Amino acid sequence: MKLDSYFATLGSLDEQKRLDIIANNIANSNSPGFKKDSLHFSDVLGEVSYTNMAQGPIHDTGNKLDVAISGDGFLSVQTDQGTLYTRAGNLTANSSKQLVTQDGWPVLGKNGPITLENTANLSISETGQVFDGKNSIDQLAIVQFPPDSLQKAQNGYFEPKDSETQPEAATNCVVRQGALEGANFNPVEEMAKMVQTERNFESYQKTISSSGNLDSQLILKTSG
């Protein structure tokens, strides 16, 4: 394989990977608390993906079961894969009156899964204290991690990259009831990136095709 064809193939693979990542970002543009993925160059591995953990915009919803975290911090969630963490605060109540995520996983408080007596009287303070009217039920177990220590798990949840990494109680955040954090990117900008990436991919494909045609012509002339 010629050198230009070799590098075009590598470039094509990187652009395909970038297209897949951008497409997934766009597909999740309306997912609460979603964190965008991107590619960056590594001297050893070529281009590798990473997650941008910056906070997204917070919008009021008026729904008492919606919570947004402003600042550092993650909700703790009890799943079949153990405790996972999320910024998606579009919560609901299951048939057992437990506070759960949209996937049905219980949201953890200081005392375990949180059971609500009456959602009509539900209020959540800025510190995550959960009240049924005037009575305190529990406090959301909001935790934080060292920078760059989390990775995406199933369905947009997060888990520590290293199983030895332990969460700490979040100290630099405010809980906002009746609000949700949006995805942390501009969909229009992502669409523009997708168009440019598609053009780059097509350019690499043309180089590969052109190189292949030249090789075929050379073989025919040699054999003739």
C-alpha positions as CSV (number, residue, x, y, z in Angstrom):
1,M,0.0,0.0,0.0
2,K,1.3,3.4,-0.9
3,L,2.2,5.8,1.9
4,D,-0.5,8.3,0.9
5,S,-3.1,5.6,0.8
6,Y,-2.0,4.3,4.2
7,F,-2.4,7.7,5.8
8,A,-5.7,8.3,4.0
9,T,-7.0,5.0,5.5
10,L,-5.9,6.0,9.0
11,G,-7.5,9.5,8.5
12,S,-10.7,7.9,7.2
13,L,-11.0,5.7,10.3
14,D,-10.5,8.7,12.6
15,E,-13.2,10.7,10.7
16,Q,-15.6,7.7,11.0
17,K,-15.0,7.5,14.7
18,R,-15.5,11.3,15.0
19,L,-18.8,11.0,13.0
20,D,-20.1,8.3,15.3
21,I,-19.3,10.4,18.4
22,I,-20.9,13.6,16.9
23,A,-24.0,11.6,15.9
24,N,-24.3,10.3,19.4
25,N,-23.9,13.8,20.9
26,I,-26.7,15.2,18.6
27,A,-29.0,12.3,19.4
28,N,-28.7,13.2,23.1
29,S,-29.1,17.0,22.6
30,N,-32.3,16.8,24.6
31,S,-31.1,14.4,27.3
32,P,-30.9,16.1,30.7
33,G,-27.4,16.3,32.1
34,F,-25.8,14.8,29.0
35,K,-22.0,15.4,28.7
36,K,-20.6,15.6,25.1
37,D,-17.8,13.3,23.9
38,S,-15.0,14.5,21.6
39,L,-11.7,13.2,20.1
40,H,-8.3,14.5,21.0
41,F,-4.8,13.5,19.7
42,S,-2.6,11.2,21.7
43,D,1.0,10.6,20.6
44,V,0.6,6.9,21.5
45,L,-2.9,6.0,20.5
46,G,-3.6,8.4,17.8
47,E,-7.0,10.1,18.5
48,V,-8.9,8.9,21.6
49,S,-12.3,9.9,22.9
50,Y,-12.8,11.9,26.1
51,T,-15.9,13.4,27.9
52,N,-16.4,17.1,28.5
53,M,-17.7,17.3,32.0
54,A,-18.5,21.0,31.9
55,Q,-21.9,22.0,33.3
56,G,-24.8,22.5,30.8
57,P,-27.4,25.2,31.0
58,I,-30.1,25.0,33.6
59,H,-33.7,25.5,32.7
60,D,-36.7,25.8,35.0
61,T,-39.4,23.2,34.4
62,G,-41.8,23.7,37.3
63,N,-41.9,19.9,37.9
64,K,-41.4,19.2,41.6
65,L,-39.6,15.9,40.8
66,D,-37.0,17.6,38.6
67,V,-33.7,18.5,40.2
68,A,-30.7,20.2,38.7
69,I,-27.3,20.4,40.3
70,S,-25.5,23.8,39.9
71,G,-21.8,23.3,40.5
72,D,-19.9,20.1,41.2
73,G,-21.8,17.0,42.2
74,F,-23.7,13.9,41.1
75,L,-26.8,12.1,42.2
76,S,-26.1,8.6,43.5
77,V,-28.2,5.9,42.0
78,Q,-28.7,2.3,43.0
79,T,-28.5,0.1,39.9
80,D,-28.0,-3.6,39.0
81,Q,-24.3,-2.7,38.3
82,G,-23.9,-1.2,41.8
83,T,-23.9,2.5,42.6
84,L,-23.6,4.7,39.6
85,Y,-23.8,8.5,39.3
86,T,-25.7,11.0,37.2
87,R,-26.5,14.6,36.5
88,A,-29.8,13.7,34.9
89,G,-32.4,15.0,37.4
90,N,-35.6,14.2,35.6
91,L,-36.8,12.0,38.4
92,T,-40.1,10.3,39.1
93,A,-41.8,8.1,41.7
94,N,-42.4,4.3,41.2
95,S,-45.3,2.2,42.5
96,S,-43.5,1.8,45.8
97,K,-43.3,5.6,46.1
98,Q,-39.5,5.5,45.8
99,L,-37.7,8.4,44.1
100,V,-36.2,6.9,41.0
101,T,-34.6,7.8,37.7
102,Q,-36.3,7.5,34.3
103,D,-34.7,4.0,34.1
104,G,-36.4,3.0,37.4
105,W,-33.3,3.0,39.5
106,P,-33.7,4.3,43.1
107,V,-32.0,7.6,43.9
108,L,-30.0,7.3,47.1
109,G,-30.2,9.5,50.1
110,K,-28.0,9.5,53.2
111,N,-30.1,6.6,54.5
112,G,-30.5,4.6,51.3
113,P,-33.3,4.7,48.7
114,I,-35.7,7.6,49.3
115,T,-39.4,6.8,49.9
116,L,-41.8,9.7,49.4
117,E,-45.0,10.0,51.4
118,N,-46.8,12.5,49.1
119,T,-45.3,14.0,46.0
120,A,-47.8,16.9,46.2
121,N,-46.0,18.2,49.4
122,L,-42.5,17.4,48.1
123,S,-39.9,20.1,48.5
124,I,-36.1,19.8,48.1
125,S,-33.8,22.4,49.6
126,E,-30.7,23.8,48.0
127,T,-28.6,21.4,50.1
128,G,-30.6,18.4,48.9
129,Q,-32.7,18.0,52.0
130,V,-36.0,16.3,51.0
131,F,-39.2,17.3,52.8
132,D,-42.7,16.0,52.9
133,G,-44.4,19.2,53.9
134,K,-42.6,20.3,57.0
135,N,-41.2,16.9,57.8
136,S,-37.6,16.0,56.6
137,I,-37.5,12.6,54.9
138,D,-33.8,12.3,53.9
139,Q,-31.1,14.2,52.1
140,L,-30.0,13.5,48.6
141,A,-26.6,11.7,48.5
142,I,-24.8,14.2,46.2
143,V,-21.2,13.3,45.7
144,Q,-18.1,14.6,43.9
145,F,-15.0,13.1,42.5
146,P,-11.5,14.2,41.6
147,P,-11.2,15.8,38.1
148,D,-10.9,13.3,35.2
149,S,-11.7,10.3,37.4
150,L,-15.1,9.3,35.9
151,Q,-16.1,7.5,32.7
152,K,-19.4,6.9,31.1
153,A,-21.2,3.7,32.1
154,Q,-24.6,2.4,30.9
155,N,-27.3,4.8,29.7
156,G,-25.3,7.9,30.4
157,Y,-24.5,7.1,34.0
158,F,-21.0,7.6,35.3
159,E,-18.6,5.4,37.2
160,P,-15.1,5.8,38.5
161,K,-12.3,4.8,36.1
162,D,-10.5,3.2,39.0
163,S,-12.5,1.0,41.3
164,E,-10.3,2.3,44.2
165,T,-11.6,5.9,43.7
166,Q,-14.2,6.7,46.3
167,P,-16.7,9.6,46.2
168,E,-16.8,12.4,48.7
169,A,-19.8,14.5,49.8
170,A,-20.2,17.4,47.4
171,T,-19.4,20.7,48.9
172,N,-19.5,23.2,46.0
173,C,-23.0,22.8,44.6
174,V,-26.6,24.0,44.9
175,V,-29.6,21.9,44.3
176,R,-32.5,23.5,42.3
177,Q,-35.9,21.9,42.5
178,G,-38.1,22.3,39.5
179,A,-35.2,22.6,37.0
180,L,-33.1,20.5,34.8
181,E,-29.6,20.7,33.4
182,G,-29.4,20.5,29.7
183,A,-26.8,18.9,27.5
184,N,-23.5,20.8,27.6
185,F,-23.1,21.6,23.9
186,N,-24.6,23.6,21.1
187,P,-26.5,21.3,18.7
188,V,-26.0,23.8,15.8
189,E,-22.2,23.7,16.4
190,E,-22.2,19.9,16.5
191,M,-24.1,19.8,13.2
192,A,-21.5,22.1,11.6
193,K,-18.8,19.8,12.9
194,M,-20.6,16.8,11.4
195,V,-20.8,18.4,7.9
196,Q,-17.1,19.2,8.0
197,T,-16.2,15.7,9.2
198,E,-18.3,14.2,6.5
199,R,-16.4,16.2,3.9
200,N,-13.1,15.2,5.4
201,F,-14.2,11.5,5.3
202,E,-15.2,11.8,1.7
203,S,-11.9,13.4,0.8
204,Y,-9.9,10.5,2.4
205,Q,-12.2,8.0,0.6
206,K,-11.4,9.7,-2.8
207,T,-7.7,9.5,-2.0
208,I,-7.9,5.8,-1.2
209,S,-10.0,5.2,-4.4
210,S,-7.6,7.2,-6.6
211,S,-4.6,5.3,-5.2
212,G,-6.3,2.0,-5.8
213,N,-7.0,2.9,-9.4
214,L,-3.4,4.0,-10.0
215,D,-2.2,0.7,-8.6
216,S,-4.6,-1.2,-10.9
217,Q,-3.4,0.7,-13.9
218,L,0.3,0.0,-13.0
219,I,-0.4,-3.7,-12.6
220,L,-2.1,-3.8,-16.0
221,K,0.8,-2.0,-17.7
222,T,3.3,-4.3,-16.0
223,S,1.5,-7.5,-16.9
224,G,1.0,-6.2,-20.5
